[in-house]
Every structure is written in structure tokens, then in C-alpha cells.
Amino acid sequence: MQVDPGHSFTFFKVGHQGVGVAYGRFNEFTGTVVYAAENLGASSVEIVVKAESVDTNNEGRDKHLRSPDFLNTKQFHEIRFVSSKVEADGADFLKVTGTLSLHGKEKELVARVRKTGAAEGRRGRKLGFEAELKFDRLEFGVDYMPDGIGHEITLMIAVEAAETLER
């Protein structure tokens, strides 16, 4: 199933100056989802985010986030998560292990995923998921202002995936 970009969202949050939390989003990403409820081992997900599409509702900050201080989008065009294992995590959640590729580095991480719904429509089956993935930005070489900007980034991804995307 393909991620429906018109009904899917990728957000992030990070601590700022020990005072507040800064939020942003990525406006462009694609992905595929294979969900086998009866055999979770056959399930998989791949999400590819266009790093240049970072958006914090502040043009100056967005330009800085695209610079070598942070995402270095001229050199590293994508942020990618590819699953290697999907397993149940209680009644309503999945534990999805995979590799996060960011800023030229890769690290195996675990995302907590909740299935938000399923529907059969005139164009086929649709599924919804909400995922949360936490990681330390310093482990990916994103080390600008280590004392002012939080180390932990939370990436939140909400997707609707469809067999056939409506046009």
C-alpha cells in the first residue's frame, strides 16, 4: 500500500534552551506499508522524507535547519526509515524495529506504532497508523548547540495508506 500524501503527516519536536519545545514538520514524504495482521512478520514499512521540506513556520529558522549546522540538505537529501521487524506490542500497538538513515548515518531504532483504523472504499482498502520514533540527534552527527537544543528528537508520523490512491 502507498502512503497517501494528502492524508498523512510527519512532525517533529525537540527541547529548546531548557525552556520550551520547538515543533516542526516535513511537508514532503512518501512511503509504503505492508500490513499482514495474521502474520506480523510479513509486515513492513518504508518512509522517505524529503529533508528540504522542513517547515517550522519561520523562514529564517527553516533556512538554518537546512544548513550544515543541522540537516545539511544539499548533501543529505532524505531521511529514511526502513523496517526490519514488526511485532505486537500489547493489544493496540506494534513495535517496529528498523534503520533510520539521517545526516549520512544509520542506526537501528524502534518505533511505537498504533493502528488508527481500516476501511474498505470504492477504490480498495485503506489503513491508518500513527508512529512515534525517538532518537538522539548527536548520534547522527547533528551536534549544533548541544547545550541549547535538546538531544532527543521525537519524530511523529501519521499515515493513511491505500491500495489505490485517489486522484
Residue pairs with C-beta under 8 A, 6 or more apart in sequence:
1 32
1 33
1 34
1 35
1 125
1 126
1 127
1 161
1 162
1 163
2 30
2 31
2 32
2 33
2 161
2 162
2 165
3 29
3 30
3 31
3 32
3 33
3 47
3 159
3 160
3 161
4 126
4 159
4 160
4 161
4 162
4 165
4 166
5 28
5 29
5 30
7 159
7 160
8 29
8 31
8 157
8 158
8 159
8 160
9 25
9 156
9 157
9 158
10 25
10 26
10 29
10 47
10 49
10 155
10 156
10 157
10 158
11 23
11 24
11 25
11 26
11 155
11 156
11 157
12 23
12 24
12 25
12 26
12 153
12 154
12 155
12 156
13 21
13 22
13 23
13 24
13 153
13 154
13 156
14 21
14 22
14 137
14 149
14 150
14 152
14 153
14 154
15 21
15 22
15 149
15 150
15 152
16 22
16 148
16 149
16 150
17 148
17 149
18 148
22 56
22 149
23 56
24 54
24 55
24 56
24 57
24 65
25 54
25 55
25 56
26 49
26 50
26 51
26 53
26 54
26 55
26 79
27 50
27 53
27 55
28 49
28 50
28 52
28 53
29 47
29 48
29 49
29 50
29 53
30 47
30 48
31 45
31 46
31 47
31 48
31 159
31 161
32 44
32 45
32 46
32 161
33 44
33 45
33 127
33 129
33 159
33 161
34 42
34 43
34 44
34 45
35 43
35 115
35 127
35 161
36 42
36 43
40 86
40 87
40 88
40 94
41 85
41 86
41 87
43 83
43 86
43 94
44 83
44 86
45 81
45 82
45 83
45 86
45 96
45 98
46 80
46 81
46 82
46 83
47 80
47 81
47 157
47 159
48 78
48 79
48 80
49 78
49 79
49 80
50 77
50 78
51 66
51 71
51 73
51 76
51 77
51 78
51 79
52 66
52 73
52 77
54 62
54 65
54 66
54 71
54 73
55 62
56 62
56 65
64 70
65 71
66 72
66 73
66 74
68 75
69 144
70 142
70 144
71 79
71 103
71 142
72 103
75 104
76 102
76 103
76 104
78 101
79 100
79 101
79 102
80 99
80 100
80 101
80 102
81 98
81 99
81 100
81 101
81 109
81 111
81 133
82 98
82 99
82 101
83 96
83 97
83 98
84 97
84 98
84 99
84 108
85 96
85 97
85 98
86 94
86 95
86 96
86 97
87 94
87 95
87 97
88 94
88 95
89 95
89 112
92 114
92 115
93 112
93 113
93 114
94 112
94 113
94 114
94 115
95 110
95 111
95 112
95 113
96 110
96 111
96 112
96 113
96 131
97 108
97 109
97 110
97 111
98 108
98 109
98 111
99 106
99 107
99 108
99 109
100 106
100 107
100 108
100 109
100 133
100 135
100 140
102 135
102 140
102 142
103 140
103 141
103 142
104 141
105 139
105 140
105 141
107 135
107 139
107 140
109 133
109 134
109 135
110 133
111 131
111 132
111 133
112 131
112 132
112 133
113 129
113 130
113 131
113 132
114 129
114 130
114 131
115 127
115 128
115 129
116 128
116 129
116 130
116 158
117 127
117 128
118 125
118 126
118 127
118 128
119 125
119 126
120 126
123 162
123 163
123 164
123 166
124 162
124 163
124 164
125 162
125 163
126 160
126 161
126 162
126 163
127 160
127 161
127 162
128 158
128 159
128 160
128 161
129 157
129 158
129 159
129 161
130 156
130 157
130 158
130 159
131 156
131 157
131 158
131 159
132 154
132 155
132 156
132 157
133 154
133 155
133 156
133 157
134 152
134 153
134 154
134 155
135 152
135 153
135 155
136 151
136 152
136 153
137 143
137 149
137 151
137 152
137 153
138 146
138 151
